[in-house]
Amino acid sequence: MADPVVIELANRLAEDCLKVQDETGADRLFMEVGDVLGASSQTLEEAFMTAVRTRMANDKARAFLARKLKEHRATVGTPGGTAG
């Protein structure tokens, strides 16, 4: 198991990186940051990449669920939907 300090650093760096990525539109920035980290700490690089990928996966899954719910509501005309 990784050192809790490494995990904390990786999580904070992942959050910051994704914010910069969103603002700049550089959707592969996390790969560049990973390369920079890998040059000096493979442990931090791996923790960072895991943190980024899990956050990106979470965001995609949440967007998918929101889209599915919106489609469902539009179809059945429940509150928040456009049908009815």
N, CA, C and O atoms as a Tinker XYZ file with bonds, in Angstrom:
   336  protein
     1  N      0.852000   -1.190000    0.000000    73     2
     2  CA     0.000000    0.000000    0.000000    64     1     3
     3  C      0.891000    1.245000    0.000000    63     2     4     5
     4  O      1.929000    1.289000    0.660000    81     3
     5  N      0.467000    2.224000   -0.737000    73     3     6
     6  CA     1.249000    3.451000   -0.851000    64     5     7
     7  C      1.188000    4.267000    0.434000    63     6     8     9
     8  O      0.233000    4.190000    1.206000    81     7
     9  N      2.211000    5.026000    0.625000    73     7    10
    10  CA     2.305000    5.951000    1.754000    64     9    11
    11  C      1.137000    6.932000    1.687000    63    10    12    13
    12  O      0.870000    7.486000    0.621000    81    11
    13  N      0.433000    7.161000    2.799000    73    11    14
    14  CA    -0.691000    8.107000    2.789000    64    13    15
    15  C     -0.308000    9.503000    2.301000    63    14    16    17
    16  O     -1.133000   10.193000    1.704000    81    15
    17  N      0.913000    9.919000    2.544000    73    15    18
    18  CA     1.362000   11.231000    2.061000    64    17    19
    19  C      1.406000   11.239000    0.538000    63    18    20    21
    20  O      1.018000   12.222000   -0.093000    81    19
    21  N      1.879000   10.146000   -0.051000    73    19    22
    22  CA     1.932000   10.043000   -1.516000    64    21    23
    23  C      0.520000   10.121000   -2.091000    63    22    24    25
    24  O      0.283000   10.815000   -3.080000    81    23
    25  N     -0.403000    9.413000   -1.473000    73    23    26
    26  CA    -1.785000    9.421000   -1.950000    64    25    27
    27  C     -2.393000   10.814000   -1.829000    63    26    28    29
    28  O     -3.080000   11.278000   -2.739000    81    27
    29  N     -2.144000   11.470000   -0.718000    73    27    30
    30  CA    -2.660000   12.833000   -0.535000    64    29    31
    31  C     -2.086000   13.786000   -1.580000    63    30    32    33
    32  O     -2.821000   14.576000   -2.172000    81    31
    33  N     -0.785000   13.714000   -1.805000    73    31    34
    34  CA    -0.149000   14.567000   -2.810000    64    33    35
    35  C     -0.714000   14.287000   -4.196000    63    34    36    37
    36  O     -1.013000   15.209000   -4.955000    81    35
    37  N     -0.858000   13.006000   -4.517000    73    35    38
    38  CA    -1.386000   12.622000   -5.826000    64    37    39
    39  C     -2.812000   13.113000   -6.009000    63    38    40    41
    40  O     -3.166000   13.601000   -7.082000    81    39
    41  N     -3.632000   12.991000   -4.980000    73    39    42
    42  CA    -5.023000   13.450000   -5.071000    64    41    43
    43  C     -5.112000   14.954000   -5.278000    63    42    44    45
    44  O     -5.886000   15.424000   -6.112000    81    43
    45  N     -4.329000   15.703000   -4.530000    73    43    46
    46  CA    -4.348000   17.170000   -4.691000    64    45    47
    47  C     -3.845000   17.567000   -6.070000    63    46    48    49
    48  O     -4.419000   18.444000   -6.717000    81    47
    49  N     -2.774000   16.922000   -6.520000    73    47    50
    50  CA    -2.228000   17.227000   -7.837000    64    49    51
    51  C     -3.223000   16.857000   -8.939000    63    50    52    53
    52  O     -3.363000   17.584000   -9.922000    81    51
    53  N     -3.905000   15.740000   -8.775000    73    51    54
    54  CA    -4.906000   15.328000   -9.759000    64    53    55
    55  C     -6.038000   16.353000   -9.851000    63    54    56    57
    56  O     -6.461000   16.718000  -10.948000    81    55
    57  N     -6.524000   16.813000   -8.704000    73    55    58
    58  CA    -7.589000   17.827000   -8.699000    64    57    59
    59  C     -7.131000   19.095000   -9.419000    63    58    60    61
    60  O     -7.855000   19.644000  -10.249000    81    59
    61  N     -5.935000   19.546000   -9.095000    73    59    62
    62  CA    -5.404000   20.764000   -9.725000    64    61    63
    63  C     -5.208000   20.568000  -11.226000    63    62    64    65
    64  O     -5.551000   21.437000  -12.029000    81    63
    65  N     -4.660000   19.429000  -11.586000    73    63    66
    66  CA    -4.410000   19.155000  -12.995000    64    65    67
    67  C     -5.714000   19.145000  -13.793000    63    66    68    69
    68  O     -5.783000   19.723000  -14.878000    81    67
    69  N     -6.732000   18.497000  -13.267000    73    67    70
    70  CA    -8.001000   18.431000  -13.981000    64    69    71
    71  C     -8.656000   19.803000  -14.106000    63    70    72    73
    72  O     -9.319000   20.083000  -15.105000    81    71
    73  N     -8.477000   20.652000  -13.113000    73    71    74
    74  CA    -8.999000   22.025000  -13.210000    64    73    75
    75  C     -8.305000   22.782000  -14.332000    63    74    76    77
    76  O     -8.957000   23.452000  -15.133000    81    75
    77  N     -6.971000   22.672000  -14.388000    73    75    78
    78  CA    -6.212000   23.342000  -15.460000    64    77    79
    79  C     -6.594000   22.745000  -16.808000    63    78    80    81
    80  O     -6.752000   23.464000  -17.795000    81    79
    81  N     -6.737000   21.448000  -16.839000    73    79    82
    82  CA    -7.114000   20.764000  -18.071000    64    81    83
    83  C     -8.462000   21.265000  -18.575000    63    82    84    85
    84  O     -8.615000   21.537000  -19.766000    81    83
    85  N     -9.432000   21.388000  -17.688000    73    83    86
    86  CA   -10.754000   21.891000  -18.067000    64    85    87
    87  C    -10.684000   23.323000  -18.582000    63    86    88    89
    88  O    -11.308000   23.665000  -19.587000    81    87
    89  N     -9.924000   24.147000  -17.887000    73    87    90
    90  CA    -9.848000   25.561000  -18.280000    64    89    91
    91  C     -9.112000   25.761000  -19.598000    63    90    92    93
    92  O     -9.499000   26.608000  -20.403000    81    91
    93  N     -8.061000   24.991000  -19.821000    73    91    94
    94  CA    -7.239000   25.187000  -21.021000    64    93    95
    95  C     -7.695000   24.359000  -22.209000    63    94    96    97
    96  O     -7.334000   24.648000  -23.350000    81    95
    97  N     -8.490000   23.327000  -21.941000    73    95    98
    98  CA    -8.910000   22.451000  -23.029000    64    97    99
    99  C     -7.848000   21.441000  -23.440000    63    98   100   101
   100  O     -8.022000   20.720000  -24.422000    81    99
   101  N     -6.763000   21.387000  -22.700000    73    99   102
   102  CA    -5.678000   20.438000  -22.988000    64   101   103
   103  C     -6.041000   19.095000  -22.366000    63   102   104   105
   104  O     -5.643000   18.798000  -21.240000    81   103
   105  N     -6.806000   18.277000  -23.109000    73   103   106
   106  CA    -7.378000   17.072000  -22.524000    64   105   107
   107  C     -6.385000   15.961000  -22.218000    63   106   108   109
   108  O     -6.771000   14.960000  -21.614000    81   107
   109  N     -5.135000   16.095000  -22.605000    73   107   110
   110  CA    -4.111000   15.102000  -22.281000    64   109   111
   111  C     -3.027000   15.683000  -21.372000    63   110   112   113
   112  O     -1.942000   15.116000  -21.246000    81   111
   113  N     -3.326000   16.795000  -20.753000    73   111   114
   114  CA    -2.357000   17.428000  -19.855000    64   113   115
   115  C     -1.915000   16.473000  -18.754000    63   114   116   117
   116  O     -0.751000   16.474000  -18.355000    81   115
   117  N     -2.837000   15.665000  -18.269000    73   115   118
   118  CA    -2.489000   14.734000  -17.198000    64   117   119
   119  C     -1.384000   13.770000  -17.623000    63   118   120   121
   120  O     -0.594000   13.330000  -16.789000    81   119
   121  N     -1.323000   13.440000  -18.899000    73   119   122
   122  CA    -0.248000   12.564000  -19.385000    64   121   123
   123  C      1.107000   13.276000  -19.310000    63   122   124   125
   124  O      2.120000   12.672000  -18.955000    81   123
   125  N      1.106000   14.547000  -19.645000    73   123   126
   126  CA     2.345000   15.325000  -19.564000    64   125   127
   127  C      2.813000   15.453000  -18.116000    63   126   128   129
   128  O      3.999000   15.309000  -17.823000    81   127
   129  N      1.869000   15.724000  -17.218000    73   127   130
   130  CA     2.215000   15.823000  -15.794000    64   129   131
   131  C      2.746000   14.478000  -15.304000    63   130   132   133
   132  O      3.704000   14.428000  -14.534000    81   131
   133  N      2.126000   13.395000  -15.749000    73   131   134
   134  CA     2.601000   12.069000  -15.386000    64   133   135
   135  C      4.032000   11.825000  -15.832000    63   134   136   137
   136  O      4.820000   11.221000  -15.104000    81   135
   137  N      4.371000   12.296000  -17.032000    73   135   138
   138  CA     5.751000   12.164000  -17.524000    64   137   139
   139  C      6.730000   12.938000  -16.657000    63   138   140   141
   140  O      7.822000   12.456000  -16.356000    81   139
   141  N      6.331000   14.145000  -16.255000    73   139   142
   142  CA     7.187000   14.957000  -15.390000    64   141   143
   143  C      7.400000   14.241000  -14.061000    63   142   144   145
   144  O      8.520000   14.177000  -13.555000    81   143
   145  N      6.334000   13.710000  -13.507000    73   143   146
   146  CA     6.442000   12.987000  -12.234000    64   145   147
   147  C      7.298000   11.736000  -12.371000    63   146   148   149
   148  O      8.116000   11.439000  -11.499000    81   147
   149  N      7.114000   11.014000  -13.451000    73   147   150
   150  CA     7.833000    9.765000  -13.656000    64   149   151
   151  C      9.338000    9.938000  -13.731000    63   150   152   153
   152  O     10.097000    9.012000  -13.442000    81   151
   153  N      9.761000   11.126000  -14.119000    73   151   154
   154  CA    11.199000   11.386000  -14.206000    64   153   155
   155  C     11.850000   11.422000  -12.829000    63   154   156   157
   156  O     13.059000   11.227000  -12.705000    81   155
   157  N     11.052000   11.673000  -11.798000    73   155   158
   158  CA    11.649000   11.765000  -10.462000    64   157   159
   159  C     11.021000   10.828000   -9.431000    63   158   160   161
   160  O     11.668000   10.490000   -8.440000    81   159
   161  N      9.769000   10.401000   -9.646000    73   159   162
   162  CA     9.130000    9.512000   -8.673000    64   161   163
   163  C      8.076000    8.651000   -9.351000    63   162   164   165
   164  O      6.967000    9.109000   -9.626000    81   163
   165  N      8.427000    7.420000   -9.615000    73   163   166
   166  CA     7.476000    6.501000  -10.230000    64   165   167
   167  C      6.293000    6.235000   -9.292000    63   166   168   169
   168  O      5.163000    6.050000   -9.746000    81   167
   169  N      6.555000    6.219000   -8.010000    73   167   170
   170  CA     5.491000    5.983000   -7.026000    64   169   171
   171  C      4.447000    7.087000   -7.089000    63   170   172   173
   172  O      3.250000    6.805000   -7.125000    81   171
   173  N      4.888000    8.341000   -7.103000    73   171   174
   174  CA     3.945000    9.455000   -7.184000    64   173   175
   175  C      3.263000    9.479000   -8.547000    63   174   176   177
   176  O      2.076000    9.794000   -8.635000    81   175
   177  N      3.986000    9.155000   -9.597000    73   175   178
   178  CA     3.392000    9.114000  -10.928000    64   177   179
   179  C      2.233000    8.116000  -10.972000    63   178   180   181
   180  O      1.156000    8.437000  -11.473000    81   179
   181  N      2.451000    6.924000  -10.454000    73   179   182
   182  CA     1.410000    5.902000  -10.472000    64   181   183
   183  C      0.200000    6.311000   -9.640000    63   182   184   185
   184  O     -0.938000    6.105000  -10.061000    81   183
   185  N      0.431000    6.880000   -8.481000    73   183   186
   186  CA    -0.670000    7.332000   -7.629000    64   185   187
   187  C     -1.436000    8.469000   -8.305000    63   186   188   189
   188  O     -2.664000    8.517000   -8.242000    81   187
   189  N     -0.718000    9.372000   -8.944000    73   187   190
   190  CA    -1.329000   10.493000   -9.654000    64   189   191
   191  C     -2.185000   10.000000  -10.816000    63   190   192   193
   192  O     -3.326000   10.432000  -10.982000    81   191
   193  N     -1.630000    9.096000  -11.615000    73   191   194
   194  CA    -2.371000    8.591000  -12.772000    64   193   195
   195  C     -3.634000    7.858000  -12.327000    63   194   196   197
   196  O     -4.683000    7.985000  -12.959000    81   195
   197  N     -3.539000    7.104000  -11.256000    73   195   198
   198  CA    -4.717000    6.427000  -10.720000    64   197   199
   199  C     -5.757000    7.440000  -10.268000    63   198   200   201
   200  O     -6.946000    7.287000  -10.549000    81   199
   201  N     -5.310000    8.469000   -9.570000    73   199   202
   202  CA    -6.226000    9.507000   -9.083000    64   201   203
   203  C     -6.917000   10.224000  -10.237000    63   202   204   205
   204  O     -8.119000   10.485000  -10.177000    81   203
   205  N     -6.167000   10.543000  -11.280000    73   203   206
   206  CA    -6.752000   11.230000  -12.436000    64   205   207
   207  C     -7.749000   10.323000  -13.149000    63   206   208   209
   208  O     -8.871000   10.731000  -13.450000    81   207
   209  N     -7.334000    9.107000  -13.410000    73   207   210
   210  CA    -8.203000    8.196000  -14.164000    64   209   211
   211  C     -9.487000    7.879000  -13.410000    63   210   212   213
   212  O    -10.552000    7.792000  -14.022000    81   211
   213  N     -9.409000    7.708000  -12.113000    73   211   214
   214  CA   -10.632000    7.424000  -11.360000    64   213   215
   215  C    -11.566000    8.625000  -11.355000    63   214   216   217
   216  O    -12.783000    8.460000  -11.424000    81   215
   217  N    -11.016000    9.823000  -11.273000    73   215   218
   218  CA   -11.862000   11.019000  -11.318000    64   217   219
   219  C    -12.491000   11.194000  -12.701000    63   218   220   221
   220  O    -13.667000   11.538000  -12.814000    81   219
   221  N    -11.711000   10.960000  -13.740000    73   219   222
   222  CA   -12.250000   11.075000  -15.098000    64   221   223
   223  C    -13.332000   10.023000  -15.344000    63   222   224   225
   224  O    -14.353000   10.316000  -15.965000    81   223
   225  N    -13.114000    8.814000  -14.864000    73   223   226
   226  CA   -14.110000    7.751000  -15.009000    64   225   227
   227  C    -15.378000    8.107000  -14.240000    63   226   228   229
   228  O    -16.487000    7.904000  -14.735000    81   227
   229  N    -15.213000    8.632000  -13.041000    73   227   230
   230  CA   -16.358000    9.054000  -12.238000    64   229   231
   231  C    -17.157000   10.137000  -12.961000    63   230   232   233
   232  O    -18.386000   10.077000  -13.007000    81   231
   233  N    -16.467000   11.119000  -13.523000    73   231   234
   234  CA   -17.150000   12.197000  -14.240000    64   233   235
   235  C    -17.930000   11.665000  -15.437000    63   234   236   237
   236  O    -19.061000   12.084000  -15.684000    81   235
   237  N    -17.321000   10.736000  -16.183000    73   235   238
   238  CA   -18.006000   10.153000  -17.343000    64   237   239
   239  C    -19.225000    9.348000  -16.907000    63   238   240   241
   240  O    -20.280000    9.422000  -17.537000    81   239
   241  N    -19.081000    8.590000  -15.846000    73   239   242
   242  CA   -20.207000    7.791000  -15.361000    64   241   243
   243  C    -21.341000    8.672000  -14.868000    63   242   244   245
   244  O    -22.510000    8.379000  -15.119000    81   243
   245  N    -21.007000    9.749000  -14.170000    73   243   246
   246  CA   -22.051000   10.666000  -13.684000    64   245   247
   247  C    -22.760000   11.360000  -14.852000    63   246   248   249
   248  O    -23.978000   11.540000  -14.816000    81   247
   249  N    -22.014000   11.745000  -15.877000    73   247   250
   250  CA   -22.616000   12.361000  -17.061000    64   249   251
   251  C    -23.533000   11.365000  -17.766000    63   250   252   253
   252  O    -24.608000   11.735000  -18.239000    81   251
   253  N    -23.115000   10.114000  -17.837000    73   251   254
   254  CA   -23.931000    9.067000  -18.434000    64   253   255
   255  C    -25.239000    8.904000  -17.673000    63   254   256   257
   256  O    -26.309000    8.851000  -18.279000    81   255
   257  N    -25.157000    8.825000  -16.345000    73   255   258
   258  CA   -26.368000    8.682000  -15.534000    64   257   259
   259  C    -27.296000    9.880000  -15.683000    63   258   260   261
   260  O    -28.512000    9.717000  -15.784000    81   259
   261  N    -26.735000   11.068000  -15.698000    73   259   262
   262  CA   -27.549000   12.275000  -15.859000    64   261   263
   263  C    -28.256000   12.266000  -17.216000    63   262   264   265
   264  O    -29.428000   12.630000  -17.316000    81   263
   265  N    -27.531000   11.847000  -18.258000    73   263   266
   266  CA   -28.121000   11.777000  -19.596000    64   265   267
   267  C    -29.247000   10.736000  -19.637000    63   266   268   269
   268  O    -30.304000   10.988000  -20.214000    81   267
   269  N    -29.021000    9.580000  -19.030000    73   267   270
   270  CA   -30.042000    8.534000  -19.009000    64   269   271
   271  C    -31.291000    8.992000  -18.269000    63   270   272   273
   272  O    -32.408000    8.741000  -18.721000    81   271
   273  N    -31.109000    9.660000  -17.138000    73   271   274
   274  CA   -32.248000   10.151000  -16.379000    64   273   275
   275  C    -33.009000   11.211000  -17.159000    63   274   276   277
   276  O    -34.240000   11.226000  -17.151000    81   275
   277  N    -32.295000   12.084000  -17.821000    73   275   278
   278  CA   -32.940000   13.119000  -18.638000    64   277   279
   279  C    -33.747000   12.484000  -19.769000    63   278   280   281
   280  O    -34.872000   12.900000  -20.045000    81   279
   281  N    -33.166000   11.473000  -20.422000    73   279   282
   282  CA   -33.883000   10.776000  -21.489000    64   281   283
   283  C    -35.134000   10.091000  -20.949000    63   282   284   285
   284  O    -36.200000   10.151000  -21.561000    81   283
   285  N    -34.997000    9.452000  -19.818000    73   283   286
   286  CA   -36.143000    8.769000  -19.200000    64   285   287
   287  C    -37.252000    9.768000  -18.871000    63   286   288   289
   288  O    -38.419000    9.539000  -19.190000    81   287
   289  N    -36.885000   10.852000  -18.243000    73   287   290
   290  CA   -37.887000   11.850000  -17.864000    64   289   291
   291  C    -38.558000   12.463000  -19.074000    63   290   292   293
   292  O    -39.752000   12.757000  -19.037000    81   291
   293  N    -37.811000   12.659000  -20.142000    73   291   294
   294  CA   -38.397000   13.209000  -21.363000    64   293   295
   295  C    -39.387000   12.225000  -21.972000    63   294   296   297
   296  O    -40.384000   12.630000  -22.571000    81   295
   297  N    -39.117000   10.951000  -21.821000    73   295   298
   298  CA   -39.979000    9.917000  -22.381000    64   297   299
   299  C    -41.258000    9.731000  -21.589000    63   298   300   301
   300  O    -42.333000    9.594000  -22.173000    81   299
   301  N    -41.159000    9.723000  -20.276000    73   299   302
   302  CA   -42.336000    9.439000  -19.444000    64   301   303
   303  C    -43.036000   10.702000  -18.943000    63   302   304   305
   304  O    -44.127000   10.625000  -18.379000    81   303
   305  N    -42.423000   11.844000  -19.143000    73   303   306
   306  CA   -43.050000   13.091000  -18.745000    64   305   307
   307  C    -43.072000   13.352000  -17.260000    63   306   308   309
   308  O    -43.982000   14.013000  -16.759000    81   307
   309  N    -42.077000   12.840000  -16.539000    73   307   310
   310  CA   -41.991000   13.097000  -15.094000    64   309   311
   311  C    -41.432000   14.492000  -14.861000    63   310   312   313
   312  O    -40.919000   15.126000  -15.783000    81   311
   313  N    -41.533000   14.967000  -13.620000    73   311   314
   314  CA   -40.986000   16.291000  -13.313000    64   313   315
   315  C    -39.537000   16.414000  -13.796000    63   314   316   317
   316  O    -38.707000   15.532000  -13.571000    81   315
   317  N    -39.271000   17.506000  -14.448000    73   315   318
   318  CA   -37.946000   17.730000  -15.000000    64   317   319
   319  C    -37.869000   17.324000  -16.464000    63   318   320   321
   320  O    -36.917000   17.677000  -17.159000    81   319
   321  N    -38.864000   16.586000  -16.932000    73   319   322
   322  CA   -38.904000   16.157000  -18.330000    64   321   323
   323  C    -39.632000   17.154000  -19.199000    63   322   324   325
   324  O    -40.211000   18.111000  -18.686000    81   323
   325  N    -39.615000   16.952000  -20.503000    73   323   326
   326  CA   -40.245000   17.892000  -21.429000    64   325   327
   327  C    -41.555000   17.376000  -21.997000    63   326   328   329
   328  O    -42.290000   18.132000  -22.633000    81   327
   329  N    -41.858000   16.114000  -21.782000    73   327   330
   330  CA   -43.097000   15.554000  -22.335000    64   329   331
   331  C    -44.282000   15.868000  -21.411000    63   330   332   333
   332  O    -44.101000   16.158000  -20.228000    81   331
   333  N    -45.472000   15.807000  -21.960000    73   331   334
   334  CA   -46.640000   15.871000  -21.118000    64   333   335
   335  C    -47.392000   17.114000  -21.225000    63   334   336
   336  O    -48.408000   17.281000  -20.551000    81   335
